[in-house]
Amino acid sequence: MKASIKTVAAAAMVAFATPAIAGGVNVYDDGESKLKLEALFYLNTFQQTDDRITAGNSVKTKTTGMAVDRAYFTAKYQMNEDWMMRFTTDVGHEGTLGKQQNIYLKYAYVEGKLAGKAAVLRIGQSHTPWIDYEQSLWKHRYVAKVMSDQYKFDTSADLGFGLKGKLLDGMVDYFVTATNGTGYGTGNPGAGLNGIDYNSRIGLHPLKGLDIDFQYMNGYKATKTNIANVATSGVRSTLAQVMASYGTKEFRLGANYLMNNDKAGSATASTKHGGNVSSNFATALAGDEVKSRGMALWGWAKVGGDFGVFGRFESLKNKSYSGGIANVTQEKVTRYVAGIEYSPVKNVTIAAVVDSSKLTGRGGVATTTDKDNRVGIYTQVKL
């Protein structure tokens, strides 16, 4: 009798939750899959040397250890053929708190097809149009973020509305959003928030494997407010980006060019700009402006068996215009990332990585340079 009960229980568990072919675990109800559970971990072990050189004086900081760079848990529920919902949590690190590993809300949205694949509506905290898309082509987020995410020109998720779709048999796709501009770290609007950020991407796919994409974003990143009848113009940010990539399931090569302008409409001394890889490259006075120009070259390839190689190069220049064109300071970043990866099983990828960056003119100070060199073993685990 006990054996029969165990057999029935085991059969019920198999019927309830079965691994999905595309990743994740599907939960079945009356033979129909409606709920899918997923998990994704970035587990990195590294040795890092940060060398800050000021007027010829070198101060080095060496760090060795392991980091849980990210840990995501996702639940997706398919209501019917047209409507679904998604919930994703994200573990982040806050060095100033007693418990420094904290769980955040990354995604919480409902999605529905208004006109098949041509028009899909999203409501809630969701992906922004660019970062997640580029990551899907780069495929190595567990090692390095894409450029607009790395230098904080854009945020990977925000709270608002989105419309996406595919046209002309998939030769054109688009994604546009209207959001708070606070990003997923804050989510809900703060008191007095008085501006909406608009973000968009359009992709052209004229040939199989060839992708040409354009981004345009315009907004205030939650710096425009109206509190107690006092209006603050904030910092107006505009971001334009173009990317071309070509590849198959075996390889992909890509190139990006990015332009970002941040202009202060009022005195906002505490407001940091996108691209301010230093701590004090920020707007202080009305009319001040930071202009950033960047480019990236990246690629990856499978080289046989379960092995692959990848790499990327980034170059970014930030120019700060304070008090007019006569007062210009600038800083420059160059970064190289290279690695060899191995997948012992489908769900685990392990990579040996070298990541080197150099920041000259830190904060607009010509005599200050930062050098950051990191070597390590980076691991991605996904369900």
C-alpha positions in Angstrom: 0.0 0.0 0.0 2.8 2.4 1.0 4.6 1.6 -2.3 1.4 2.3 -4.3 1.0 5.7 -2.5 4.7 6.6 -3.3 4.2 5.6 -7.0 1.0 7.8 -7.3 2.8 10.7 -5.6 5.8 10.4 -7.9 3.6 10.3 -11.0 1.7 13.4 -9.8 4.9 15.3 -9.3 6.0 14.4 -12.8 2.7 15.5 -14.2 2.8 18.7 -12.3 6.3 20.0 -13.1 8.3 18.9 -16.1 11.5 20.5 -17.4 10.9 22.7 -20.4 13.0 22.1 -23.5 13.8 25.8 -23.9 14.9 26.2 -20.3 12.9 26.6 -17.0 10.3 24.3 -15.5 6.8 24.1 -16.8 3.9 23.6 -14.3 0.9 21.8 -15.8 -2.8 22.0 -15.0 -5.1 19.4 -16.6 -2.4 18.6 -19.1 -1.9 22.3 -20.1 1.2 24.2 -19.3 0.4 27.6 -17.9 3.1 28.5 -15.4 6.8 28.5 -16.1 9.5 28.9 -13.5 13.1 30.1 -14.3 16.3 30.9 -12.4 19.5 32.6 -13.5 22.7 33.0 -11.5 26.0 34.9 -12.3 28.7 33.5 -10.0 32.1 35.1 -10.4 35.5 34.5 -8.8 38.1 37.1 -9.6 41.3 39.0 -8.7 41.1 42.7 -9.2 43.7 45.5 -9.1 42.5 49.1 -9.1 45.3 51.6 -9.6 44.5 55.3 -9.1 47.3 57.6 -10.3 47.2 61.2 -9.3 50.0 63.5 -10.5 52.3 60.5 -10.8 51.4 59.0 -7.3 50.0 55.5 -7.5 47.5 54.1 -5.0 46.6 50.4 -5.6 43.7 48.5 -4.2 43.7 44.7 -4.6 40.6 42.6 -4.2 40.3 38.8 -4.4 37.1 36.8 -3.8 33.8 35.5 -5.1 30.7 37.5 -5.9 27.1 36.7 -6.7 26.8 39.3 -9.4 23.2 38.5 -10.1 20.5 36.0 -9.0 17.2 36.1 -10.7 14.0 34.1 -10.1 11.2 34.3 -12.7 7.6 33.1 -12.8 5.6 33.5 -16.1 1.9 32.7 -16.2 0.1 32.2 -19.6 -3.5 33.2 -19.1 -4.5 32.3 -22.7 -3.0 32.5 -26.2 -2.9 36.3 -26.0 -2.3 37.4 -22.4 0.4 36.5 -19.9 2.1 38.0 -16.8 5.7 37.9 -15.5 7.3 38.4 -12.1 11.1 38.5 -11.7 13.2 39.2 -8.6 16.8 40.4 -8.7 19.5 40.1 -6.0 21.6 43.3 -5.8 24.4 44.5 -3.6 24.3 47.6 -1.3 27.6 48.2 0.4 26.2 50.7 2.9 23.7 48.4 4.5 24.2 45.9 7.3 22.8 43.1 5.1 24.4 44.0 1.8 22.7 41.4 -0.4 19.1 42.5 -1.0 16.2 41.3 -3.2 14.7 43.8 -5.6 11.7 43.7 -8.0 13.0 43.6 -11.6 9.9 42.8 -13.6 6.2 42.8 -12.8 4.0 43.3 -15.8 1.1 42.0 -17.8 1.4 41.6 -21.6 -1.4 41.2 -24.1 -1.6 40.9 -27.9 -3.8 43.7 -29.4 -3.2 42.8 -33.0 -1.3 39.5 -33.1 2.4 39.9 -33.2 2.1 43.4 -34.8 1.0 45.1 -31.5 1.7 43.7 -28.1 0.9 45.9 -25.0 2.9 45.8 -21.7 1.8 47.4 -18.5 3.9 47.5 -15.3 7.6 47.3 -14.6 9.2 45.8 -17.6 12.2 45.7 -19.9 13.3 48.9 -21.6 13.6 48.6 -25.4 17.4 48.3 -25.9 19.5 46.7 -23.2 17.8 43.3 -22.9 17.7 43.1 -26.7 21.4 43.8 -27.2 22.2 41.3 -24.4 20.3 38.6 -26.3 22.8 39.1 -29.2 25.9 39.6 -27.1 25.0 36.6 -25.0 27.7 37.3 -22.4 26.0 39.5 -19.8 27.3 37.2 -17.1 30.8 38.6 -18.0 30.1 42.2 -19.1 27.2 44.5 -19.5 26.4 46.2 -22.8 27.8 49.7 -23.2 24.6 51.7 -22.5 24.0 49.7 -19.3 27.6 49.7 -18.2 28.0 53.5 -18.3 24.4 54.2 -17.0 23.1 56.0 -20.1 20.0 53.7 -19.9 18.3 51.4 -17.4 17.4 47.8 -18.1 13.9 48.1 -16.6 11.4 50.9 -15.7 7.8 51.3 -14.7 5.2 52.4 -17.3 3.7 51.3 -20.6 5.2 49.6 -23.6 4.1 48.7 -27.1 6.1 46.2 -29.2 5.6 44.2 -32.4 6.9 42.6 -35.6 5.9 43.8 -39.1 6.5 42.6 -42.6 7.0 38.9 -41.7 9.6 39.9 -39.1 11.7 42.1 -41.3 10.9 45.0 -39.0 10.4 45.0 -35.2 9.9 47.8 -32.8 9.5 48.5 -29.0 8.5 51.9 -27.6 7.9 52.8 -23.9 6.7 55.7 -21.8 8.0 55.3 -18.2 8.7 57.1 -14.9 12.4 57.3 -15.6 13.3 56.1 -12.1 14.6 52.7 -13.2 13.8 49.4 -11.5 15.9 50.3 -8.4 13.3 52.9 -7.4 10.3 52.0 -9.5 7.4 54.1 -8.2 7.5 57.8 -8.8 8.9 60.0 -6.1 7.1 63.1 -4.7 6.7 65.8 -7.3 7.9 63.7 -10.3 6.9 65.8 -13.3 8.2 64.2 -16.4 7.8 61.1 -18.5 10.8 59.4 -20.3 10.3 58.0 -23.8 12.5 55.2 -25.1 12.4 53.4 -28.4 14.1 50.8 -30.6 13.4 49.8 -34.2 15.1 46.9 -35.8 15.6 46.0 -39.5 16.4 42.5 -40.5 16.9 42.5 -44.3 18.8 39.2 -44.5 18.9 36.2 -42.3 21.4 36.8 -39.5 21.8 40.5 -40.3 20.4 42.9 -37.7 20.5 46.7 -37.9 19.0 48.5 -34.9 18.4 52.1 -33.9 17.6 53.6 -30.4 16.3 57.0 -29.4 15.5 58.0 -25.8 14.4 61.3 -24.4 13.6 62.2 -20.8 14.7 63.5 -17.4 15.4 60.3 -15.4 13.2 61.5 -12.6 15.1 64.8 -12.1 12.2 67.1 -13.3 9.9 67.9 -10.3 7.2 70.2 -9.0 7.1 70.3 -5.2 5.2 72.9 -3.2 4.7 75.0 -6.3 8.4 75.0 -7.0 9.3 73.6 -10.4 12.8 72.1 -11.1 13.7 71.7 -14.7 16.1 68.9 -14.0 18.5 67.3 -16.5 17.2 66.5 -19.9 18.9 63.4 -21.4 18.9 62.4 -25.0 20.4 59.1 -26.1 20.8 57.9 -29.7 22.4 54.6 -30.7 22.9 52.5 -33.8 24.1 48.9 -33.9 24.8 46.5 -36.7 25.5 42.8 -36.1 25.7 39.6 -38.2 25.7 36.0 -37.1 24.4 32.5 -36.9 23.9 30.0 -34.1 27.7 29.5 -34.3 29.0 33.1 -34.1 28.1 36.8 -34.1 30.0 40.0 -34.7 28.6 43.5 -33.7 29.4 47.2 -33.6 27.7 50.0 -31.8 27.9 53.8 -31.9 26.4 55.8 -29.1 25.7 59.5 -28.5 24.3 60.9 -25.2 23.7 64.5 -24.1 22.7 65.6 -20.6 21.8 69.3 -20.2 20.8 70.9 -16.9 17.8 73.2 -17.1 18.3 74.4 -13.5 20.9 74.2 -10.7 21.2 70.4 -9.9 24.5 70.0 -8.2 23.6 66.5 -6.8 22.5 65.1 -10.2 24.9 62.6 -11.8 25.0 62.2 -15.5 24.9 59.0 -17.6 28.5 58.0 -18.4 30.0 59.6 -15.3 32.3 56.7 -14.5 34.0 59.0 -12.1 32.4 60.2 -8.9 32.4 64.0 -9.5 31.7 64.3 -13.2 28.3 66.0 -12.7 26.1 69.0 -13.5 26.4 71.9 -11.0 24.8 75.0 -12.7 21.9 75.7 -15.0 23.0 75.4 -18.6 25.8 73.0 -17.9 26.0 70.0 -20.2 27.8 66.7 -20.6 28.2 65.2 -24.0 29.2 61.5 -24.4 30.3 59.6 -27.5 31.1 55.9 -27.4 31.7 52.9 -29.7 31.9 49.2 -29.1 33.1 46.2 -31.1 32.2 42.8 -29.9 31.9 39.2 -31.0 31.7 35.5 -30.0 32.1 32.2 -31.6 31.8 28.5 -30.9 35.1 26.8 -31.6 34.2 23.1 -31.3 32.8 20.8 -28.8 31.5 22.7 -25.8 34.0 25.5 -26.1 33.7 29.1 -27.2 35.5 32.4 -27.3 34.3 36.0 -27.0 35.6 39.5 -26.7 34.6 43.2 -26.7 36.3 46.6 -27.0 34.8 49.9 -25.8 35.9 53.5 -26.1 34.0 56.3 -24.4 34.6 60.1 -24.2 32.7 62.4 -21.8 33.0 66.1 -22.2 31.6 68.5 -19.5 30.7 72.0 -20.6 30.5 74.2 -17.5 29.8 77.9 -17.7 30.0 78.0 -21.5 32.2 76.4 -24.2 35.3 78.0 -22.8 35.3 75.7 -19.7 35.5 72.2 -21.1 36.8 69.2 -19.2 36.8 65.6 -20.5 37.5 62.1 -19.5 38.1 59.0 -21.6 37.5 55.3 -21.0 38.9 52.3 -22.9 38.0 48.8 -22.1 39.0 45.3 -23.3 37.2 42.1 -22.4 38.3 38.6 -23.6 37.5 35.1 -22.5 37.3 31.4 -23.3 34.2 29.6 -22.1 33.2 25.9 -21.6 29.8 24.4 -21.0 30.0 21.0 -19.2 26.2 20.7 -19.3 23.5 22.7 -21.0 22.6 24.8 -17.9 26.2 25.8 -16.8 28.8 27.9 -18.6 32.2 28.6 -17.1 34.6 31.2 -18.6 38.1 32.3 -18.0 38.1 36.1 -18.4 40.4 39.1 -18.6 38.8 42.5 -18.2 40.9 45.6 -18.4 39.9 49.3 -18.4 41.6 52.7 -18.2 40.0 56.0 -17.3 42.0 59.1 -18.1 41.1 62.6 -16.9 39.0 61.2 -14.1 36.2 63.8 -13.3 37.8 66.2 -15.8 41.1 66.3 -13.8 43.8 65.7 -16.5 46.4 64.4 -13.9 44.2 61.6 -12.6 44.0 58.2 -14.2 42.3 55.0 -13.0 43.4 51.6 -14.2 41.2 48.6 -13.4 42.4 45.0 -14.3 40.5 41.9 -13.5 41.1 38.2 -14.1 38.7 35.5 -13.0 36.4 32.6 -13.5 32.9 33.7 -14.4 30.0 31.2 -14.2 26.4 31.4 -15.5 23.8 28.9 -14.3 20.3 28.9 -15.7 17.2 26.9 -15.3 
